[in-house]
Amino acid sequence: MPTNDTRSLVRSSKTAVVHKVIDITPDSAASSTKAPAGKLLAAMDRYRGGLFAAAAVIFAAVVAILAIPHAHKSTAAAAPAAPATPTVTLIVAKPAPERPVLVELNLPTAVQQGLVQCQWRGNGKDVLYMDARNVSGEPLRLHLGAGQLLASVDSTIVVLKSSTLDFAPNADLHEEIPTVATSSANRVIGEEYHLSAGTLPDLDKLFAYVAAHPEARPGAIQTTALILTENLPLSAFAKFNELSGGVAAPESQDFKADTVDILGALMIVQDLGINRPLAVTIDPQLEVEAMIDPAAHDLALRYYNISDEWAYWKSQLLQGDPSTRHYALYGIARYYPDVAIQMLPKWARGATLSPVYRMSAVEALAETNRPEAIPILRELEREFGGTTDLGRAAHQAANFLDGQFAEAHHGAVASAGN
């Protein structure tokens, strides 16, 4: 309802003026900046809850993106108490390289099959050299048996001991192989040999003996082989001069043996159980030669079953073979020197005795190896005269003993000086 109240009109006029000023004031820089900001603040105030929620979502997304590269580390560190899941690792085995197959056979068979090439060179007696090459491309183990026969143009030998030879593929092998001659007619010179077939009687027994007795002397083994293959007489082996003449010695001297080796061969034959007659045992000189030989003496006592040696020498001197009876004087001198010093001068002076016994008695005095024999020999030299056979023999025997004792004296002085 209209009013004419002056105060109401004044208040209305003032209000209208105020609103007019606000609405028509020109926009300045400050007012233009604050107006949108104010609106923004007003809007933010109005939508404050929603904005905070949106900002939280965006922040979480950014953190998650940055954490992705380290997710596995964080996970492992964040959950130590969780039981570890067993990890199963599959190991795939690599196939092992294939090894060449070892071929094992006899050496002659390998040669026949062309797996091995061999060249042989021997001296026809105790040694054979083998140069071999494995051309098979495979490792080989080859057996060379004792008794394998090899031949040259005019000689035959056999391998003495079995051996096993290992060949690498395409390898060379050089071997020295012990052998024995199968014939006294062998030429003991360097020659080429080749494998040969065949066996010889009783030699397999000898090879078994050698395998079981490595200490056996080579000379005894070779002599045994020839006794078994050719049944040779003593003259084929003896180095000493045979008093009975015997069979003419072969032209070759390569198979001559020491007396100890001849007797050793007879012991081997005996151990092999071979009982057939042997030509080497016919000559009685072998027994007495072995008995006076210091190297063969003990073996002779065993082989000839001599238990009373003094009885043997006494029997040999008085009843032995006429061709070897005087050997007893040497045996008595070597093994009974005290008896010999008293006995031998009487035999040397025995004018009615055969010159053979008298000469043997003089020479045997030197075998006593006693210094008291020297003056006896000097006396015999004066008695017989220096120009006689007996006088010269006594002189030589005395000089021999002088030399022996002088050498022993010098050796003793040298040892004392050191």
Secondary structure, DSSP 8 states (H G I E B T S, - for coil): -----HHHHHHHHHHHHHHHHHHHS---HHHHHHHHHHHHHHHHHHTHHHHHHHHHHHHHHHHHHHHGGGHHHHHHHH-TTS--------------------EEEEHHHHHHTTSEEEEEEE-SSSEEEEEEEE-SSS-EEEEE-TT-EEE-SS-EEEE-S-EEEEE-TT-EEEEEEEEEES-TT---S-EEEEEE----TTHHHHHHHHHH-TTS-HHHHHHHHHHHHH---GGGTB-S--TT--S---S--TT-B-HHHHHHHHHHHHHTT--S--GGGS-THHHHHHHH-TTTHHHHHHHTT-S-HHHHHHHHHHHS-TTTTTHHHHHHHHH-HHHHHHHHHHHHH-TTS-HHHHHHHHHHHHHT--TTHHHHHHHHHHHH-TTSHHHHHHHHHHHHHHHHHHHHHHHHHHHHH-
